[in-house]
Amino acid sequence: MIAIKLALQQLKFPFHHSFVRHLIINTSNTLKWTRFRDMEQKMPPSRDNPIITKLDTPAFRSIFTPELNVLTSLFRKYNYELRIAGGAVRDILMGLNPKDLDFATNATPGEMKKLFDDEGIRILNTKGEKHGTITARINDKANFEITTLRIDVVTDGRHADIEFTTDWKLDANRRDLTINSMFLDFDGQVYDYFFGYDDLKKKRVTFVGDAATRIQEDYLRILRYFRFYGRIAEAPSMHEDSTIKAIKNNVEGLERVSGERIWSEWSKILEGNFGVELTLKMIECNLTNFIGLPKNPNTENFVNICTRAKSKNLILHPVTMISAMLKDSREVMNMFSRLRWSTYNRELGYFIVNYRDIEGSPHPLYPFQFLLLGSGKIKDIREYTYEVMKYRGKPELAKQFEEWIPPKFPVTGYDLKPHVSHPKLMAPTLHALKEVWLRDNCKTTADDLMKQVPEIITALEHKYEPILKKETNIKK
């Protein structure tokens, strides 16, 4: 529109401002109508009548709360349509109580704001308004996010420029998977334009329309496909060839997607059904380089570790599962850099690759008990060790470690100070005494430990003699 206005100004004809504005508005409406017409022409096959069933199930009835009843009555009062959209509809049709409800409406953000203002309803977080989302707080108890029907006008594989519409089918057409493209009104009527209900009954996961087009609108949809496949499908290898081909042909687009978004999806894939098989399929589709994995991940070890854990009813942390494919700390760092792992996840990855092969003597838990005694992060060390034991397929050791309460070490630095010849020997002396104490199952008394100090210090002085001499010479 700016370009049209500038072009008219450059002509230097005596156009009245109202004429220019009229031309721009009409041109805008014409372009908008053209876009809608083009979308209608490109739309995949759809139902003539989208209302396919009427629900009165426990899952449907579970959504109604006093606050939701207030919301629905307000939209009816102002003659706007309001429906539940997306994943919640899918879950209700599967007999599941939905965790979150997403709402769609034919009211614009401005109309919703006026509605809520007129009714004295508080509006929260206006940042979503440019995307058509208004958040309303009802009865000071529940927040509801309601989004205006929209179409994606321009997409770059991550974000979309949108326009609002009142056409429910156009909004359904922009969604990723058919099973996520349905709506549900508050009388229980299900609106399914693109046969998502049929796919749900067949346990089929497919994109709305052309798979490549949907993926190119947002490349994260590659990961979302695998996640929902794990939730819906009955077997790990029922992928449609055309879908896998579209994924392989567009996998490089994942380079544009942030690591946080990728990890959010992948971690859910690993936690869900067929997590191992789906990760192997992702690797087969050449996702490896774009999700942080090394060029040749150790998939054999990955399968073995996860299969053994499953056979013993052990649930592995997603990072523990991935660590089975990594050979060293450098590969953990690469994963952290790409996926922007939290500090906790990064340290867990390091812990797994560094301690998975360590065998303690005289007891397999000895190295981990020693770590716990010397660490200020007792909770983290416990959890990391628990993961190592599950990784090894040793639930009995995991349980022992979980129940082990470290006693207080009986010797302090204050006790040692008069006996240590150099400050640099303090920490290694304490370290050596803790080893003695732990090997004796924490039974050695403070007096017995102190009797061993001279021998330990003599050995340490010999070990660190070059360093101690160098420091002495510098001081001189």
C-alpha positions as CSV (number, residue, x, y, z in Angstrom):
1,M,0.0,0.0,0.0
2,I,2.9,2.4,0.7
3,A,4.3,1.6,-2.7
4,I,1.0,2.6,-4.4
5,K,0.8,5.8,-2.4
6,L,4.4,6.8,-3.3
7,A,3.7,6.0,-7.0
8,L,0.7,8.3,-7.1
9,Q,2.6,11.1,-5.4
10,Q,5.4,10.8,-8.0
11,L,2.8,11.3,-10.8
12,K,2.3,14.9,-9.4
13,F,-1.4,14.9,-10.5
14,P,-3.7,17.0,-8.3
15,F,-5.3,13.9,-6.6
16,H,-7.4,14.7,-3.6
17,H,-6.2,12.9,-0.5
18,S,-9.6,11.3,0.0
19,F,-9.4,9.8,-3.5
20,V,-5.9,8.4,-2.8
21,R,-7.2,6.9,0.5
22,H,-10.3,5.4,-1.3
23,L,-8.0,3.9,-4.0
24,I,-5.7,2.4,-1.4
25,I,-8.5,0.9,0.7
26,N,-10.2,-0.6,-2.4
27,T,-6.9,-1.9,-3.7
28,S,-6.3,-3.5,-0.3
29,N,-9.7,-5.2,-0.2
30,T,-9.1,-6.4,-3.8
31,L,-5.8,-7.9,-2.9
32,K,-7.2,-9.5,0.2
33,W,-10.1,-11.0,-1.8
34,T,-7.7,-12.3,-4.4
35,R,-5.6,-14.0,-1.7
36,F,-8.8,-15.6,-0.2
37,R,-9.9,-16.7,-3.7
38,D,-6.4,-18.2,-4.4
39,M,-6.5,-20.1,-1.1
40,E,-9.9,-21.5,-1.9
41,Q,-8.6,-22.7,-5.2
42,K,-5.6,-24.4,-3.6
43,M,-7.5,-25.9,-0.8
44,P,-7.3,-29.7,-0.4
45,P,-10.5,-31.8,-0.7
46,S,-12.9,-31.0,2.1
47,R,-16.3,-31.9,3.5
48,D,-19.4,-30.1,2.1
49,N,-20.9,-30.3,5.6
50,P,-18.2,-30.1,8.3
51,I,-20.4,-31.1,11.2
52,I,-19.7,-34.8,11.7
53,T,-20.9,-35.7,15.1
54,K,-22.3,-34.3,18.4
55,L,-20.5,-35.2,21.6
56,D,-21.9,-35.7,25.1
57,T,-19.0,-37.7,26.5
58,P,-17.3,-37.5,30.0
59,A,-14.3,-35.9,28.3
60,F,-16.4,-33.2,26.7
61,R,-18.4,-32.5,29.9
62,S,-15.1,-32.2,31.9
63,I,-14.2,-28.9,30.2
64,F,-17.1,-26.9,31.6
65,T,-16.3,-24.7,34.5
66,P,-18.1,-21.7,35.9
67,E,-15.5,-19.5,34.3
68,L,-15.9,-21.2,30.9
69,N,-19.6,-20.8,31.1
70,V,-19.2,-17.0,31.7
71,L,-16.9,-16.8,28.6
72,T,-19.3,-18.7,26.3
73,S,-22.3,-16.7,27.4
74,L,-20.5,-13.4,26.7
75,F,-19.7,-14.4,23.1
76,R,-23.3,-15.6,22.5
77,K,-24.5,-12.3,24.0
78,Y,-22.5,-10.3,21.4
79,N,-23.3,-12.7,18.6
80,Y,-19.8,-13.9,18.0
81,E,-18.9,-17.6,17.4
82,L,-16.5,-19.2,19.8
83,R,-15.2,-22.8,19.4
84,I,-12.5,-25.0,20.9
85,A,-9.7,-25.5,18.4
86,G,-6.8,-27.9,17.6
87,G,-5.3,-30.4,20.0
88,A,-8.1,-30.2,22.7
89,V,-10.7,-31.4,20.1
90,R,-8.4,-34.3,19.2
91,D,-8.0,-35.3,22.8
92,I,-11.7,-35.1,23.6
93,L,-12.4,-37.3,20.6
94,M,-9.9,-39.8,21.9
95,G,-11.7,-39.8,25.3
96,L,-9.0,-37.8,27.0
97,N,-9.5,-34.9,29.3
98,P,-7.6,-32.0,27.6
99,K,-4.9,-30.3,29.6
100,D,-5.2,-27.0,27.8
101,L,-8.0,-25.4,25.8
102,D,-7.3,-23.2,22.8
103,F,-10.2,-21.1,21.5
104,A,-11.0,-19.6,18.1
105,T,-13.5,-16.9,17.2
106,N,-14.8,-14.9,14.3
107,A,-14.5,-11.7,16.5
108,T,-11.5,-9.5,15.7
109,P,-9.1,-8.6,18.5
110,G,-10.6,-5.1,18.6
111,E,-14.1,-6.5,18.9
112,M,-13.0,-8.8,21.7
113,K,-11.3,-6.0,23.6
114,K,-14.5,-3.9,23.4
115,L,-16.5,-6.9,24.5
116,F,-14.4,-7.5,27.6
117,D,-14.1,-3.8,28.4
118,D,-17.8,-3.4,28.3
119,E,-18.3,-6.4,30.6
120,G,-15.6,-5.4,33.0
121,I,-13.4,-8.4,32.2
122,R,-9.7,-8.0,32.8
123,I,-7.4,-8.4,29.7
124,L,-3.9,-9.8,30.3
125,N,-0.7,-9.8,28.2
126,T,-1.6,-7.7,25.1
127,K,1.6,-9.0,23.3
128,G,-0.4,-11.6,21.4
129,E,-2.8,-9.1,19.9
130,K,-0.9,-8.7,16.7
131,H,-1.3,-12.4,16.1
132,G,-5.0,-12.2,16.9
133,T,-4.8,-13.5,20.5
134,I,-6.5,-11.9,23.4
135,T,-6.1,-13.3,27.0
136,A,-9.0,-12.7,29.3
137,R,-9.2,-13.4,33.0
138,I,-12.6,-14.6,34.2
139,N,-13.7,-14.3,37.9
140,D,-10.0,-13.7,38.8
141,K,-9.6,-17.5,38.6
142,A,-9.0,-18.7,35.0
143,N,-7.2,-17.2,32.0
144,F,-8.5,-17.9,28.5
145,E,-6.6,-17.3,25.3
146,I,-8.9,-16.6,22.4
147,T,-7.5,-16.2,18.8
148,T,-9.2,-14.6,15.8
149,L,-9.6,-16.8,12.8
150,R,-6.7,-16.1,10.5
151,I,-4.8,-17.0,7.4
152,D,-1.0,-17.1,6.9
153,V,-0.2,-14.6,4.1
154,V,3.6,-14.8,4.1
155,T,5.7,-17.4,5.8
156,D,9.5,-17.8,6.1
157,G,9.7,-21.3,7.7
158,R,9.6,-19.9,11.2
159,H,7.1,-17.0,11.4
160,A,4.0,-15.9,9.5
161,D,2.4,-12.6,8.5
162,I,-1.3,-13.1,9.1
163,E,-4.6,-11.6,8.1
164,F,-7.9,-12.1,10.0
165,T,-10.8,-13.9,8.4
166,T,-14.3,-15.0,9.4
167,D,-14.0,-18.3,7.4
168,W,-13.5,-21.3,9.6
169,K,-12.4,-23.5,6.7
170,L,-9.6,-21.1,5.8
171,D,-8.3,-21.1,9.4
172,A,-8.5,-25.0,9.5
173,N,-6.5,-25.1,6.2
174,R,-3.5,-23.2,7.7
175,R,-3.1,-25.8,10.5
176,D,-0.4,-28.6,10.4
177,L,-2.1,-32.0,10.7
178,T,-5.6,-33.0,9.9
179,I,-6.1,-34.4,13.4
180,N,-5.3,-30.9,14.7
181,S,-7.5,-29.0,12.3
182,M,-10.9,-29.6,13.9
183,F,-13.2,-27.4,15.9
184,L,-15.7,-28.1,18.7
185,D,-18.6,-25.8,19.8
186,F,-20.2,-25.8,23.2
187,D,-23.2,-27.7,22.1
188,G,-20.9,-30.6,21.4
189,Q,-20.8,-30.3,17.6
190,V,-17.5,-31.3,15.9
191,Y,-16.5,-29.4,12.8
192,D,-14.1,-31.4,10.6
193,Y,-13.3,-29.9,7.2
194,F,-10.3,-32.0,6.2
195,F,-11.2,-35.5,7.4
196,G,-9.2,-35.4,10.6
197,Y,-11.8,-37.5,12.5
198,D,-11.4,-40.2,9.9
199,D,-7.6,-40.1,10.2
200,L,-7.9,-40.2,14.0
201,K,-10.1,-43.4,13.8
202,K,-7.6,-44.9,11.4
203,K,-4.6,-43.9,13.6
204,R,-3.3,-42.0,10.6
205,V,-1.0,-38.9,10.9
206,T,-1.0,-36.7,7.8
207,F,-0.6,-33.1,6.9
208,V,-3.5,-30.8,5.8
209,G,-3.1,-30.8,2.0
210,D,0.3,-30.9,0.5
211,A,2.9,-32.0,3.1
212,A,5.8,-30.0,1.6
213,T,3.8,-26.8,1.6
214,R,2.8,-27.3,5.3
215,I,6.4,-28.0,6.3
216,Q,7.8,-25.0,4.4
217,E,5.4,-22.7,6.4
218,D,7.1,-23.8,9.6
219,Y,9.9,-26.4,9.5
220,L,9.3,-27.3,13.1
221,R,6.3,-29.2,11.7
222,I,8.8,-32.0,10.8
223,L,9.4,-32.6,14.5
224,R,5.7,-32.1,15.3
225,Y,4.8,-34.8,12.8
226,F,7.0,-37.3,14.6
227,R,5.6,-36.3,18.0
228,F,2.0,-36.7,17.0
229,Y,2.8,-39.9,15.2
230,G,4.0,-41.3,18.6
231,R,0.7,-40.2,20.2
232,I,-1.7,-41.5,17.6
233,A,-0.2,-44.4,15.6
234,E,-0.5,-48.0,16.7
235,A,2.8,-49.2,15.2
236,P,6.2,-47.5,14.8
237,S,6.6,-48.0,11.0
238,M,3.3,-47.0,9.4
239,H,4.6,-43.7,7.9
240,E,3.3,-42.8,4.5
241,D,5.9,-42.6,1.8
242,S,4.8,-39.2,0.5
243,T,5.1,-37.7,4.0
244,I,8.6,-39.1,4.6
245,K,9.7,-37.9,1.1
246,A,8.4,-34.4,1.9
247,I,10.4,-34.4,5.2
248,K,13.6,-35.6,3.5
249,N,13.3,-32.9,0.8
250,N,12.8,-30.1,3.4
251,V,15.0,-31.2,6.3
252,E,17.6,-28.4,5.7
253,G,14.9,-25.9,6.7
254,L,15.4,-27.0,10.3
255,E,18.6,-25.0,10.3
256,R,16.5,-21.9,10.7
257,V,14.6,-23.3,13.7
258,S,15.9,-22.5,17.2
259,G,17.4,-25.2,19.3
260,E,14.9,-24.6,22.1
261,R,11.9,-25.3,19.8
262,I,13.6,-28.4,18.4
263,W,14.4,-29.8,21.9
264,S,10.9,-29.1,23.2
265,E,9.5,-31.4,20.4
266,W,12.3,-34.0,20.5
267,S,12.2,-34.5,24.2
268,K,8.4,-35.2,24.0
269,I,9.1,-37.7,21.2
270,L,11.6,-39.5,23.3
271,E,9.2,-39.6,26.3
272,G,6.3,-40.9,24.1
273,N,5.4,-44.1,22.3
274,F,8.0,-45.4,19.9
275,G,10.5,-42.8,21.0
276,V,13.5,-44.9,20.0
277,E,12.0,-46.0,16.6
278,L,11.0,-42.4,15.8
279,T,14.4,-41.0,16.6
280,L,15.9,-43.7,14.3
281,K,13.5,-42.6,11.6
282,M,14.5,-39.0,12.1
283,I,18.1,-40.0,11.7
284,E,17.2,-42.0,8.5
285,C,15.5,-38.8,7.2
286,N,18.9,-37.0,7.6
287,L,17.9,-34.8,10.6
288,T,21.2,-35.7,12.3
289,N,23.1,-32.6,11.6
290,F,20.2,-30.2,12.3
291,I,19.4,-31.6,15.8
292,G,22.9,-31.6,17.2
293,L,23.8,-35.3,16.8
294,P,27.3,-36.3,15.5
295,K,27.6,-37.4,11.9
296,N,27.6,-41.1,12.9
297,P,25.7,-41.4,16.2
298,N,26.0,-44.7,18.0
299,T,22.5,-45.9,17.2
300,E,23.3,-49.5,18.2
301,N,24.2,-48.5,21.7
302,F,21.1,-46.2,21.8
303,V,18.8,-49.1,20.9
304,N,20.5,-51.5,23.4
305,I,20.4,-49.1,26.3
306,C,16.8,-48.1,25.8
307,T,15.6,-51.6,25.1
308,R,17.3,-52.9,28.3
309,A,15.8,-50.1,30.4
310,K,12.3,-50.8,29.0
311,S,12.6,-54.5,29.7
312,K,13.2,-53.6,33.4
313,N,10.5,-50.9,33.5
314,L,13.0,-48.1,33.9
315,I,12.1,-44.7,32.4
316,L,15.1,-42.9,31.1
317,H,15.5,-39.1,31.0
318,P,15.5,-37.9,27.4
319,V,19.1,-36.7,27.8
320,T,20.2,-40.1,29.2
321,M,18.7,-41.7,26.0
322,I,20.5,-39.3,23.7
323,S,23.8,-39.7,25.7
324,A,23.8,-43.4,24.6
325,M,24.5,-42.1,21.0
326,L,27.4,-39.8,22.2
327,K,31.0,-40.9,22.7
328,D,32.5,-38.1,24.8
329,S,32.0,-34.6,26.4
330,R,32.8,-32.8,23.1
331,E,29.7,-34.4,21.5
332,V,27.6,-33.4,24.6
333,M,28.8,-29.8,24.2
334,N,27.7,-29.9,20.5
335,M,24.3,-31.0,21.6
336,F,24.1,-28.3,24.2
337,S,25.2,-25.7,21.7
338,R,22.6,-26.7,19.1
339,L,19.7,-27.4,21.4
340,R,20.4,-24.7,24.0
341,W,20.0,-27.3,26.8
342,S,19.5,-26.1,30.3
343,T,22.5,-26.2,32.7
344,Y,20.9,-29.3,34.3
345,N,20.6,-31.1,31.0
346,R,24.1,-30.2,30.0
347,E,25.6,-31.4,33.3
348,L,23.5,-34.6,33.1
349,G,24.9,-35.3,29.6
350,Y,28.5,-34.8,30.8
351,F,27.8,-37.0,33.9
352,I,26.5,-39.9,31.8
353,V,29.3,-40.0,29.3
354,N,32.0,-39.6,32.0
355,Y,30.7,-42.1,34.6
356,R,28.7,-44.7,32.6
357,D,31.7,-47.0,32.4
358,I,33.3,-46.5,35.8
359,E,33.2,-49.5,38.1
360,G,33.6,-48.8,41.7
361,S,35.7,-50.9,44.1
362,P,35.1,-52.3,46.7
363,H,31.5,-51.4,45.9
364,P,29.9,-50.2,42.6
365,L,28.4,-47.2,44.2
366,Y,31.6,-46.0,45.8
367,P,32.6,-43.4,43.2
368,F,29.2,-41.8,43.3
369,Q,29.0,-41.8,47.1
370,F,32.4,-40.1,47.1
371,L,31.1,-37.5,44.7
372,L,28.1,-36.9,46.8
373,L,30.2,-36.3,49.9
374,G,32.3,-33.7,48.2
375,S,29.6,-31.9,46.3
376,G,27.3,-29.0,47.2
377,K,24.8,-30.1,44.6
378,I,23.5,-33.2,46.5
379,K,20.1,-33.3,44.8
380,D,21.7,-33.1,41.3
381,I,24.4,-35.7,42.0
382,R,21.7,-38.0,43.3
383,E,19.6,-37.6,40.2
384,Y,22.5,-37.9,37.8
385,T,23.7,-41.1,39.5
386,Y,20.2,-42.5,39.4
387,E,20.2,-41.9,35.6
388,V,23.6,-43.7,35.3
389,M,22.3,-46.7,37.2
390,K,19.2,-46.8,35.0
391,Y,21.5,-46.4,31.9
392,R,23.4,-49.5,33.1
393,G,20.2,-51.4,33.7
394,K,20.9,-51.7,37.5
395,P,17.7,-50.6,39.2
396,E,18.8,-52.3,42.5
397,L,21.8,-50.0,42.7
398,A,19.7,-47.0,41.8
399,K,17.4,-47.8,44.7
400,Q,20.3,-48.3,47.1
401,F,21.8,-45.0,46.1
402,E,18.5,-43.2,46.4
403,E,18.1,-44.6,50.0
404,W,21.7,-43.9,51.0
405,I,22.0,-41.0,53.5
406,P,25.6,-39.7,53.6
407,P,26.9,-39.4,57.2
408,K,28.8,-36.4,58.3
409,F,32.6,-36.7,57.6
410,P,34.2,-36.5,61.1
411,V,37.4,-34.5,60.2
412,T,37.4,-30.8,59.3
413,G,40.0,-28.5,57.8
414,Y,40.3,-26.9,61.2
415,D,41.4,-30.3,62.6
416,L,44.0,-30.8,59.9
417,K,45.5,-27.3,59.8
418,P,48.2,-27.9,62.6
419,H,49.4,-31.0,60.8
420,V,49.6,-29.8,57.2
421,S,52.9,-28.3,56.1
422,H,51.6,-26.3,53.1
423,P,48.1,-24.8,52.4
424,K,48.1,-26.5,49.0
425,L,48.2,-29.9,50.7
426,M,45.0,-29.3,52.7
427,A,42.4,-30.3,50.0
428,P,44.2,-33.4,48.8
429,T,44.7,-34.6,52.4
430,L,41.0,-34.2,53.1
431,H,40.3,-36.0,49.8
432,A,42.5,-38.9,50.8
433,L,41.0,-39.2,54.2
434,K,37.5,-39.3,52.7
435,E,38.5,-42.2,50.5
436,V,39.8,-44.1,53.5
437,W,36.6,-43.3,55.4
438,L,34.3,-44.3,52.6
439,R,36.1,-47.6,51.9
440,D,35.5,-48.5,55.5
441,N,31.7,-47.8,54.9
442,C,32.0,-44.5,56.8
443,K,32.9,-46.3,60.1
444,T,36.4,-44.9,60.7
445,T,36.5,-42.5,63.7
446,A,38.1,-39.1,63.6
447,D,40.9,-40.3,65.9
448,D,41.7,-43.2,63.6
449,L,41.6,-41.0,60.6
450,M,44.0,-38.4,62.2
451,K,46.5,-41.2,62.9
452,Q,46.8,-41.7,59.1
453,V,47.5,-38.0,58.4
454,P,51.3,-38.1,58.7
455,E,51.6,-41.0,56.2
456,I,49.3,-39.3,53.8
457,I,51.1,-35.9,54.0
458,T,54.5,-37.6,53.5
459,A,53.1,-39.2,50.3
460,L,51.6,-35.9,49.1
461,E,54.8,-33.9,49.8
462,H,56.7,-36.4,47.6
463,K,54.0,-36.1,44.9
464,Y,53.8,-32.3,44.9
465,E,57.5,-31.7,45.7
466,P,58.3,-29.9,42.3
467,I,55.4,-27.5,42.7
468,L,56.1,-26.8,46.4
469,K,59.8,-26.1,45.7
470,K,58.9,-23.8,42.8
471,E,56.6,-21.8,45.0
472,T,59.2,-21.6,47.7
473,N,61.9,-20.3,45.2
474,I,59.5,-17.6,43.9
475,K,58.8,-16.4,47.4
476,K,62.6,-16.1,48.0
